[in-house]
Amino acid sequence: MPRLTARQIDRAAPGRHSDGEGLYLLVGPTGARSWVLRVQVEGRRRDIGIGSVAQYGLAEARDRARELRKAAKEGRDPIAVRDKARSQAPSFEVAAQQCHDHRGAGWSARHAESFLSVLRRHAFPKIGRMRVDSIDESDILTVLSPIWTDKPAIARKVRQHIATTLDFAKGKGWRLVGAPRDGLRPLLSKQSRPSNFAAMPYADIPSFVDGLRNNTATAGRLALLFVIATAARSGEVRGTRWSHIDLEKGLWSRPADLMKNREPHVVTLSALAKDILADAAATRLSDRPDELVFAGTSGRPLADMTLLKVVKAEGGPYSVHGFRAAFRTWAAEKAPTVPEAVAEAALAHMVPDAVVRSYQRSKFLDMRRDLLERWGSFLTGQSSVLKLVS
């Protein structure tokens, strides 16, 4: 039997229209559209209302019908299963918090930090108080529409976090279906391709660094300086703790949960990086090794926007991530004798060649130390001779 299409649903005349496997679209005299599942329960044929078309798109209605058919086949009461999900479902905000609490231990520190903050800013004001089982495509659209084209990267994060929460709610029995995906795609316009991170020309960075160092030493400025000096990612810097720092050996050992590729990585500390850490140490709230190196208010992690605001206010229309690109360009143009794999390793990029990776373990650390020391000297207007390890 042919199955319904989205176009047929929109144009269906009043009456009952079969989608197959007991699922029907009911169209009332006024044009109201809803879903009904006809299923055998203890030898009796029963019609079970699933919900309106506005609440459940075609894919979600099929998923929900599948769950109820499964319940009936297992000898459970499908109406009780449906009503149980309805009666127990918390608000979206509560579900998101529980999702974060249950799954956060397996996420990277950066993802765990951003999950709730992104939802608080963009989703909770619009759907936070809604029951998690009542949220459909139109509700998600109200969250995404204002930012979908203006802030595409953030919008994709919001969509992902909403989907994660709704899928978690299904697993908890609060929804009979997971996050709506197929029904949401046609409602969203095509986004523009993401552009490269705007990078400050490396020739301008020493002057910018000098301005930062001569200004008031705030946590945001110090964290940004450390990003520049180490060519690290913002999240790696904002999440690092004093226990990760070995000043005597001049090493910053970043654990896997701070890294984009979920692999631990060691960064060598130049004289400039050590000076920045000394300034940060002067503002420490305690001697606890788990204290954040660059802490915000009351010891909380800095937001990514904190560093970006420093750049915009004192450096112009550039991104924080762009300083990594500037470092890579500087290394290619001003240190051409350095093997490309050494510069890539300094950025914590995966080196694809297995032989080179083996060499990396034994020699690259010393070579990276020399490279980052020369970068630090460049940033502070000093001259330095690059020593290559043979």
Secondary structure by P-SEA (a helix, b strand, c coil): cccccaaaaaacccccccccccbbbbbccccccbbbbbbbcccbbbbbbccccccccaaaaaaaaaaaaaaaaacccaaaaaaaaaaacccaaaaaaaaaaaccccccaaaaaaaaaaaaacccccccccccccccaaaaaaaccccccccaaaaaaaaaaaaaaaaaaaaacccccccccccccccccccccccccccccccaaaaaaaaaaaccccaaaaaaaaaaaacccaaaaaaccccccccccbbbbbccccccccbbbbbbbcaaaaaaaaaaaaaccccccccccccccccccccaaaaaaaaaaccccccccaaaaaaaaaaaaccccccaaaaaaaaccccccaaaaaaaaccaaaaaaaaaaaaaaaaacbbbbbbbcc
